[in-house]
Amino acid sequence: MPKKRPWNNTRVSEVLGITFPILLGPFGGGMSSVTLAAAVSNTGGLGSFGANYLAPEGITELVRELASMTPNPFNINLWVPLPGEREAELSATQLEESAQRLSPYATLLGIAPGAAPPQSFPDFDEQLAALLAARPPVISFVFGVPSPSALLEARARSIVTIATATTVDEAVVLDEAGIDIIVASGSDAGGHRGAFLCDVDESLVGTMSLVPQVVDAVSAPVVAAGGIADHRQVQAAFALGAEGVQIGTAFLVTSESTASAVHKDVLKSARARTTVLTSVFTGRAARAVPNEMTRGLKGVESELPGYPLQSGLTLPIRRAATSAGNPEFVNLWAGQSAVLAPSGSAVDYLRRLVDAVDEVSPNER
Ligand SMILES: Cc1cc2nc3c(=O)[nH]c(=O)nc-3n(C[C@H](O)[C@H](O)[C@H](O)COP(=O)(O)O)c2cc1C
């Protein structure tokens, strides 16, 4: 029988040029931190930054900043728009209904009632053009696959590409498109579900089931994501055939993370043992710790405007609640293993995780 390669010498570490095949999950919507991304890259993993909300100039500046903070590879993540999503407009009726639904929360938080005008979002093609021109070592995508010409351009510039699949079918689409590394994101994961072929409720495969099926179906190396926080889960992911792991929630609570205090406090509490999939905050299903807002709007979830309109509508409430330290009206994104995350720095967490995985890797000796 051929000897198994050591867990820290997989195709993922080789392709990315990193020491440990441990990826920091990108956090979109302004939740990423350059300090955290650089810390992970400087410790031998792959630091990532979610740039979905940034204008092209911001992306250029971000790549420059991260390159000055680490000599090692790092990753910048964008959201591929789903068809029609960015063109959707809010009708006067939707605006009125939304104002009615959200007013009680606004009143509680002492901010002006009524619906805010929807946010405008940067154009994806312009974001991608800026990203390719800035030439970071790694770029990643969620909610779909970029165009063949963009992937060719990435290859020509020696940029490694990563994309997320939530189902085997999505993984096959990414593999056929020539994506270098596929993240198999199980439904245990925190934040938005990245489904792009079917509705989210038909794309909810747990990490334990998804990873080996994706490994069997694709030729690209697979990174397991969703509910991974401690060494036992990393070990399990490699046993399932993954050649890397992507960790989000456990890094979100570290000291280098700029997640809000209210968010970190909830993630560190027993309350984070329970999570739900909810679209009340952004109009798109995401895993979060339940609170008054998820429960209050649950009954009307299917009537709410989709992403990104709902995200713009709830933003003033989420911001005010975050400033007030009130967890009941904040999108408390969380994966299912939040309570296994240790407190402290990301550097310590990563080093201890690597040591612990090494200790329990008898197949490597
Ligand atoms: C706060 C938060 C924001 C996220 N934003 C993004 C994003 O913008 N793009 C992306 O590809 N994944 C995003 N994710 C998913 C993570 O990158 C990662 O795959 C996931 O958190 C792994 O599951 P875990 O949270 O159980 O560790 C986000 C996750 C969280 C918790």
Ligand as a Chemical Component Dictionary entry (heavy atoms), coordinates in Angstrom:
data_LIG
# 
_chem_comp.id                   LIG 
_chem_comp.type                 NON-POLYMER 
_chem_comp.pdbx_formal_charge   0 
_chem_comp.three_letter_code    LIG 
# 
loop_
_chem_comp_atom.comp_id 
_chem_comp_atom.atom_id 
_chem_comp_atom.alt_atom_id 
_chem_comp_atom.type_symbol 
_chem_comp_atom.charge 
_chem_comp_atom.model_Cartn_x 
_chem_comp_atom.model_Cartn_y 
_chem_comp_atom.model_Cartn_z 
_chem_comp_atom.pdbx_ordinal 
LIG C1  C1  C 0 -18.636 36.034 9.787  1  
LIG C2  C2  C 0 -18.446 35.148 8.587  2  
LIG C3  C3  C 0 -18.371 35.724 7.325  3  
LIG C4  C4  C 0 -18.101 34.914 6.195  4  
LIG N1  N1  N 0 -17.974 35.498 4.969  5  
LIG C5  C5  C 0 -17.566 34.763 3.898  6  
LIG C6  C6  C 0 -17.282 35.373 2.641  7  
LIG O1  O1  O 0 -17.406 36.585 2.458  8  
LIG N2  N2  N 0 -16.839 34.572 1.639  9  
LIG C7  C7  C 0 -16.657 33.211 1.788  10 
LIG O2  O2  O 0 -16.235 32.538 0.839  11 
LIG N3  N3  N 0 -16.947 32.602 2.961  12 
LIG C8  C8  C 0 -17.384 33.350 4.011  13 
LIG N4  N4  N 0 -17.627 32.747 5.228  14 
LIG C9  C9  C 0 -17.355 31.301 5.373  15 
LIG C10 C10 C 0 -15.946 31.095 5.953  16 
LIG O3  O3  O 0 -14.968 31.615 5.104  17 
LIG C11 C11 C 0 -15.656 29.612 6.258  18 
LIG O4  O4  O 0 -15.733 28.828 5.103  19 
LIG C12 C12 C 0 -16.630 29.079 7.284  20 
LIG O5  O5  O 0 -16.713 29.980 8.360  21 
LIG C13 C13 C 0 -16.169 27.710 7.790  22 
LIG O6  O6  O 0 -17.062 27.201 8.748  23 
LIG P1  P1  P 0 -16.904 27.460 10.348 24 
LIG O7  O7  O 0 -17.438 28.836 10.566 25 
LIG O8  O8  O 0 -17.753 26.437 10.969 26 
LIG O9  O9  O 0 -15.453 27.365 10.673 27 
LIG C14 C14 C 0 -17.947 33.518 6.352  28 
LIG C15 C15 C 0 -18.074 32.942 7.633  29 
LIG C16 C16 C 0 -18.308 33.735 8.731  30 
LIG C17 C17 C 0 -18.397 33.083 10.088 31 
# 
loop_
_chem_comp_bond.comp_id 
_chem_comp_bond.atom_id_1 
_chem_comp_bond.atom_id_2 
_chem_comp_bond.value_order 
_chem_comp_bond.pdbx_ordinal 
LIG C1  C2  SING 1  
LIG C2  C3  SING 2  
LIG C2  C16 DOUB 3  
LIG C3  C4  DOUB 4  
LIG C4  N1  SING 5  
LIG C4  C14 SING 6  
LIG N1  C5  DOUB 7  
LIG C5  C6  SING 8  
LIG C5  C8  SING 9  
LIG C6  O1  DOUB 10 
LIG C6  N2  SING 11 
LIG N2  C7  SING 12 
LIG C7  O2  DOUB 13 
LIG C7  N3  SING 14 
LIG N3  C8  DOUB 15 
LIG C8  N4  SING 16 
LIG N4  C9  SING 17 
LIG N4  C14 SING 18 
LIG C9  C10 SING 19 
LIG C10 O3  SING 20 
LIG C10 C11 SING 21 
LIG C11 O4  SING 22 
LIG C11 C12 SING 23 
LIG C12 O5  SING 24 
LIG C12 C13 SING 25 
LIG C13 O6  SING 26 
LIG O6  P1  SING 27 
LIG P1  O7  DOUB 28 
LIG P1  O8  SING 29 
LIG P1  O9  SING 30 
LIG C14 C15 DOUB 31 
LIG C15 C16 SING 32 
LIG C16 C17 SING 33 
# 
